[in-house]
Amino acid sequence: MKKRIVSLLLAATMILGALTGCSGGESVTQTTGAQETKTQQAAQNDTQVTAESNETATTTAKVEGETITFWHSMGGVNGEAIQYLVDKFNNENTEGITVNAEYQGSYDEAINKLKSAQIGNMGADLVQIYDIGTRFMIDSGWVVPMQDLIDADGYDVTQIEPNIAAYYTVEDKLYSMPFNSSTPILYYNKDIFDKAGITEIPASFSEIGAISDKLVAEGGASEAIAIGIYGWFFEQFVCKQQLNYVNNGNGRSEGATAVEFDSNGAAYNILKAWKELADKGYAPNMGRGDEDAITDFSAGKAAMTLGSTASLKQILTDVNGAFEVQTAYFPKVNDTDEGGVSIGGGSLWALENQDEVKKAATWKFIKFLVSPESQAYWNAQTGYFPITTKAQEEQVFKDNIAKYPQFMTAIDQLHDSSPSSAGALLSVFPEARQIVETEIENMLNGQQSEEEAVSKMAENINSAIEEYNLLNN
């Protein structure tokens, strides 16, 4: 019934997909997406990644010689890294399984193509979907929950970083396999900090405000901090306060019916602190997305900026030694906040095509992609987290951390967070992010107060949630 009803959503969801802004600062493919096509050149192909033999199948189906299709949204060098892993699996798996990897364009384009195909043979057996598509994918009825494959194989899920797995887990069931995960961090220009005589790195909005005058007057910065208007950052600031974005357990006990960030004060706290920095000239309006903010930082104009962990290599490349780039935890809204950060990026979804052989072959490929060897390679090439804990024991990972020690901030921040900071699940997240960005931009432009911005956010997002729920219930 759910599958039949979901088909009614196509017209609405196609619109929602076109409105997306993504995790980590991109216009359609996450901050990570915005930066991912710019990351440093892929490592030499002699990096060793060995495919697992995976003797235990998830079913009794014979997978020898099976071909499966994998849709992904990784372009540029990230796409090259995906293809490298696919080729290694194809060449080294002992069952003769062949994976055809097909680039689908942006995350929006991939999910819209999936929506167009609908149920039946959807054209793919495995698909990479961005984090904000999670609730929609769960509701669709189109997928094989990853937990089913895990349980059938006896796979040890504790291998997966718990604070990453938490985002994709609903009612103790892991619905998709994390793959390209990132979190936001604070980047700062240590040369400017040293020149201003500042040794303590700010951990909150108020601490940023307290040092901003010195960063500009004595450190020589044109801007104390460059903050892009990005919905992902807003969500992270809600997590930092340990408050819910939406009701029904942040959309995890069941689908959300309304936002909570208006009634619990989370949104107002964010906008008030942000507006104070902007009004004092410490955080000028950088527009939507994070590209312009990161550009100002990389050019030495801004003493600080916010960005995805997956932006690190590109920032270092652009700075090219002109100053020392350092990283710190994503800032709190209030000094007393004790929350952590939620992950962004994407995950792997197995599609229910009623083909047990392809399902078994797909699971073998998934296990290869999240193996320590594969994840260490993936991290080194892209800057995404290694989602498998043992990947940190791989020499490839150790060498990469030695070269880019700033990345340890992201690892430490992830471990210092808790599953309770996993963040919200929302069926209309792409549209919600656009609404949030619009109202923040209008506030910073002086067109409305903080209270008015919060009210419009809540009203418009609640309207989108209501429409979605009417079509699906």
N, C-alpha and C positions, 0 to 999 in steps of 0.2 A: 504493500500500500504506500509506504513511504517513498519507494522508488518512483511509483506512478505520480504521486503528488509532487515530488521534487521537479519533475519535468515541467510543471506549470511555472516554475521559477525562471525559466530561461530568459524571458524578456527582461525581467528585473535584474537578474544576476549578471547578464551581459553588460548592463549599464553600470552596475557596481564595479565590475572588473575594470572598466575603462576609467574609473575615478581613483584608482589606487595610488597611494604613496607607500613606500615599503620600509621594512625594518632596516635600519642602519643608514638611511639617508639617500634613497634614490627616488627617482620619480616613478618608476614602475618596477624596479627590481631590488629594493632594499638598499640601505646605505651601503650595505655590503654590495648590493647590486650596482649602485652607482659607481663604486670604486672598483668592483671586481674585474671589469674589463681593462683596468689600468694597472693592475698589479704587476710586480716585477716579472722578468722573463722566467719561464719554467726552468726547473733544474735539468741537468743533463739526463738523458734517457737511461743512463746506466744506474740510476737509483733503483735499488732492489725492492720490488714488491712481489711477494710470492703468493699465488692463489692457494687458498685452502682446498684440500681435497674434499672436505665435507662429506664424509662417508655416510652420515646418517641423513636420510631424506625426511622431509616433513610428512610425506605420504608414502604409500607403497608404489606410487606411480614411477615408471621408468623414465628417467629424464635424458637418457643418452641421445645425443644428437639434437636436442630440442633447441628451438630458436625463440627468443623473447625480445620484446621491444621496450626500450627505456626512453621515456621522454624527459628531457631536462631543460633548464633555462640558464645554463652557464655559457657565457660567451667569452671571447678573448682567451687569455692564458688560463682562465679557470676552465673553459671548455677544452682546452688542450690537456689539462690535467685530468679531466673526466675521461677523455678519449684514451689517454695513456692507461688509466686503470681498467677501462673496458677492454682494451687490447691485451693487457696482461691476463685478465681473467679468461678471455677467449683463447689465448695461446696456452694457458697453463692448467685450466680446470680439467680434471681427469675424465669427465663425463661427455666431453665434446659439446657442451652447451655453447651456443652462440648468442651474444647480446648485440642487438642493433641499437646503438645510441642515436637518438634523433633530437637535435636542437629545435626547440619550439619557440624561440624568441623570449620575450619577457615572461615573468611569472603570470602576469595578467593574460597574455596571449595563450599560455599553456593551459591555464584553468578554463579559459573561455572555449578553447578547442575541445577540452574534455566535456564541458557542459553541452556543446553542440553534438558530440558523439553520443552522449548518454549511455544508457544501459545496453548490454548485448556485447558485441565485440567493440570495445571502445578505442581500438587502434593501438593501445599500449597495454603492457602487463605491469609496468612499474612507472610511476610518475613522480617527479619532484615538484612539491607544492610549497609555496611560502608559508611562513608561520601563521599569518592572519587568515589563511584559508582553512585552518584546522577545523573550526566549528562547522563550516559548510561541508567539508569532506565527511565528517562524522555523521552529519544529518542526512547526507545524500543517499546513504545505503549502497554506494557504488564500490565500497572497499572491503578488503579482507583485513580485519584488525590485526595489526602486527602481533598482538598478544596471542592470537590463535596460532600463528606460525611458530612463535617462540615456545608456546606450551607443547605443541606437537613434537617439536624437536628436542625439548629439554634444554634449550639454550639458556645460558647463564646471563640473565639480564643485568646482573650487578656489574658486568663489564662496562656498562654504559654510564657515563657521568650522571649521577642521580639528579642534579639540578638542571640538567638539560632534558633528561627523560621526563622530568616532572611536567614540563610544558605540554607535552604530547600525551600525557596520561590523564584519563578521565575515569573516575570510579574504579581505580586500581587496574585499568586496562590501557596498555600502551597501544595507541591506534596507528602510529606511524613510526618509522625508524629515523631518529635524528641523523642528519648528514652534514649539512653546511650550517653550522651554528656560530653566532657571534653575540657579543654584548657591547653596550656603549661604554666608553671610558672618557676621561678628561685628558686632553693633550696639553702640554705646556712648554713654553720656550724657556729653557733653563737659563740662557744667557740674559734674557730680560729680567728674570727673577733675581739672578745674581747681581746684576747692575743696580736693581732696586733694593738690594739687601734683604730680600725675602727668602727665608729658609723653610718656613712652614707652608705646605701646600694646602690650599683651601679645600674644605670637605663639604661646604654647604653654600647656599646662596648668600647668606649673611657674611660668611668668611670671604667670599669672592668680593663682595662690596667693600669689606674692610681694607683690602689691599689694593683696590683698583686705582686709587689716586696715585699711589707710589709706583705702580706698574707703568702708568702713563707719564707722570711728572719726572720720575727718576730712572725708570727702566727704559723709557723711550718708545713705549708701545703706542700705536695710534688707537688701539682698542684694547680694553682690558680683557674682554672675552667675546668671541664671535659665536653666537648661538643660532643655528639654523632653525627656522620654524618647521618642526618635523613632528608628526603625530607619534612616532615611536618614542621620542624623547618624553613627550607628555605622559605616555603610558609608563615609562620608567620612573618618572617623578611620582606617579601614583604608587607604584610598587615600593619606592623608597619610604613612603609614609605608612606602609603596611595597611593601606586602605583599598577597598574594592573599586574597580572601574564600573562594573555592572553588578546587578543583583544575582540571586540564585548561586551563591558561592562563587562569584566572579565568572558566572556562566559555565561552571564546572559540575555542579550537582544536577543541573538541567539547563536548557537554553535560557539565556537572559531575556527578560521582558522589559527592562528599563535600566538606565545608567544609575549608578549610585554616587558618582564623583561630585554631583551637585549637592546632594543632601549630606554627605559625610565631610564636606569641606575640602576634599583633596584638590579639586580643580581651582577653587578660589585661592588656596594657599600657593599653588604653582604660579598662577597668573599674577598675583599680588607681588610675589618675590621677583618674578621676571620683569614686571613693569617698573619696579623700583630701580633695577639695574639699568633698564633702558632709559628711564627719565633722567637719570644722572649722567647719561652718556657713556656708561661703562659697557653696555651691551646693545649696540645699534641694531636696527632692524636689518637682518641679513637675508630676508626673503624666505621663501619656502624651500624645503630640502636643506641638505647640509653642504652642498658643493661650494657655494660662495663663501661660507664660513671657513671651510677647510682651506680654500684658496687663500683667504686673507691670513690664516695662520701660517701656511706654508711659505708665504711671501714675507713673513716676519712682521706683519702689521699688527696682528692680534697676539696678545701674550698667552691666551688660552683658547681652546675650542672644544666642542664635544663631537665625538664621532665613533663609528664602529671600530671594533678591534680589527676588522678586516681592512681598515683604511691605513693601518700602520705602515705597511711596506711602501704604499704609494706616497704617503706623507714624507717618509724618509728619503724616497727617491727624489721627490720634488724639492725638498729642502737641500739635499745634496751637500750636507756638511756646513751649510751657511750658519747654522746655530745648532745647539744640542737639543734634541727632542726628547722629552720625558713624558711619562704617563702616570696617571693616578686614577683612583676610583671615581666613578660617576658621582657627581655631587648630590648631596641631600637637599631637600627643600627647607626643612627646619633643622636646627642644630640637634634636636633630640630624636630625629628619625633613626630607626634601627633596621629598616627594611633593606633588601638587597636588590639585585637587578634580574630582569627576565631576559631570556635569550631571543634573538631574532634569527633570520636566515630561513632555511627550508629543511624539509624532511622527505623521506621516501614512503610512498603509499602504494601498496599492492592492490591492484584492481581485481574485482570479482568478475572474471570472464567465464565462470563455470567450466574451467579447464584445469583439472588437478595436476596434469603434467607440467603445464606452464607455471602453475602456482609453486610447485616444488622447485622448478628450475629458477624461478624468480627469487625464492628464499635463499638458495645457494649463492646467487649473485649478491644479494643484500648482505649476507654474512661476510663475503669477501670485501665489500666496500667499507664495512665497519671494523674489519680486522685491524689489529694494532699496526701492521705494516702499511696497509692502505691509508689509514688515518694519519700516520706520521708523515707519509708522503703528501697527502692532501693538505695538511696543515702547513708544511714547508712551502708548497706552491702557492697557496691561496691566502693564508692568514686566518682561515676559519679554525675554530677549536677542533682539536682531536677529540671526538666524542667518546672514544674508547679509552678507559683509564690507562691501560697498559701501553698505549701508544707513546706515553711519556718515557717509557723505558727504551724505546727504539733510538738508535744512534742518529737517525735522520732528524728526529725531534730534538735531541740534545744539541746537535750541531746548529739547528735553526735557532734555538733559544740562546746559544752562545753568541750567535751573530746578531740576534735581535732581542736583547735582554728586556727591552721595554714590554715585550709581549707577556712576561711573567705577571704583570699587573692584572691582565685579563684572567689568567689562570687563578691567581690568588683571589680576585674579586668573585669569580664564579664559585670557588670553594667556600668563601666567607658568606655567600648568600645561602638561602635555605629554600627548600621546595615550596614553602609558603609564599615566596616571592615569584612564583612561576608566571604570574600575570593572568590576564583575562582571556577568555575565549568568547568570541562574538561573531555571529553569522555575517554581520554587515560591517566588519572591521575596515575593509577598504574605503567604504563610504564614510565611516565614522572618522577615520584619519583625515580625510579631506575636509570634513566639517570642522574638526578641531583646528586644523591649520588655518582655515579661512577666518575663524573667529579670533584666533590669536593674532593673525596679521591685521585684522580690523582694529583690534585693541591697541596694538603697537603703533598703528597709524593714527591713533587718536580719535577713531570713529565711534568708540564705545568704551564703557567702563569694564573693569574686571567682572563685576557682577552681571552686566549685560552679556558679556561674552560667554560666561558659564551658562546662563539661562538659555541662550540660543544654541549652544552646543547640546545641552540636554534635550531641548525641544526637538531639534532636527534629528538627532540620533535616535531618540525614542520613537519618532515617527517612522524612521527606516526600520527599526526593530519590529514595530507593530505590523508594518506591511509585510515584512518577511514572515513573521509568525502566522499571520492570517493565511498566507499562501501554503504554509507547511503543516498546519494543524487541522 
